[in-house]
Amino acid sequence: MIRNEMESDVNVKADLELTRLQEKINEISKEDLAELKKQVNMMNSLLEKLTARQDIKTT
């Protein structure tokens, strides 16, 4: 009986740790996604400026 309780405690602790790790991974993923969106927006802005310059040169 004691062994079953110990195994149950270990399983509960492992589940909690896995949950914490998954939450951490999700948070990192959100941060990475936010950074990627920021970089894409910056590149789009630069592309628009370059396109505008090309339009000025061709007119």
Buried (B, 14 or more C-beta within 10 A) or exposed (E): EEEEEEEEEEEEEEEEEEEEEEEEEEEEEEEEEEEEEEEEEEEEEEEEEEEEEEEEEEE
